[in-house]
Amino acid sequence: MSSPAARLNWVLFFVLGLMWGTSYLFIKIGIETIPTFTLVAYRLGIGLAFLAVVVAVAREQLPRDPKIYGHLLVMSVVNIALPFALITSAEQSVDSALAAILNGAVPLFVIVIAALFLHDEPITVNRLVGLAVGYAGVVLLVTRSLGASGVESSVGGELALLGSTLSYGVGAVYARRNVRGLRPMIPALFQVGFAFVIVSAIALVTEKPFEVEWTDRSLFAIVWLGLLGSGAAYLVFFRLLQSWGATRTSLVAYLLPIVGIVAGALVLDEVVDAGVLAGTALIIGGVALVNSKFGQRRLYGRTPPPAARAG
């Protein structure tokens, strides 16, 4: 029987998939009236306010090592500012469901990058097979989405989404390697805070963030993206990163196509057919295989340091 902590991690895993999976829909709604960097800045501002309240109420101690702040600054660019900007820009020409689906490639980047830089996250048989099965589901959903979509996707938008996917993969491994021993809300607070400053500066120079044409739809989208997609989601993400590691946590990307397509069906009345159900089954099966206790034979990975081998 699994422990309460293990069960809670699984609940948080699916909650994270819901928060991030619906973000693509609300980004699509937000960009109807809000420019790219302005949208990102507003959502990060709301997320920062939320995280600041959480940290203040919890009376969390701030890190004393200056190097930690340097790592968190790098993370703010790689894991938030850059991918958020790329995804938001891409959704001006790419369907929101397709955006969610293409970000499902994150685990493929992570499993390779983690094996190169983290000695305790090698490529194993079950991870390789699970990722192949799960990504087969992603490909199936991509094929269906491209065939049924009425929105013409641009090559530039798809390349931007793949760039955001690579950025997320690098960020997940960088965080596991360099941001250890911190309570989840601390890296979440400073990442969002640094990213907010960076993106706000760009918005002020290139756009007119104080002249936004607000609608009920765009306002709701920004609040959702700020409180959940940029606030609560990062608290959950860092908890899972500490408990599960970069490879397993990155598998949340496999939930994004599911949530994205379901959100499209509910909001845009898209048809959920047999292809969607088959893709969903493959994705969930891939997640189960990667986390399976069977087939953990090491195929490739970084050699552990002497201290780790001796332990």
PyMOL commands that set and color helices and strands:
alter all, ss='L'
color gray80, all
select helices_A, chain A and resi 4-21+23-30+36-58+66-90+96-117+125-148+155-178+185-206+209-211+216-244+246-268+274-290+306-310
alter helices_A, ss='H'
color red, helices_A
select strands_A, chain A and resi 123-124+298-300
alter strands_A, ss='S'
color yellow, strands_A
deselect
rebuild
show_as cartoon
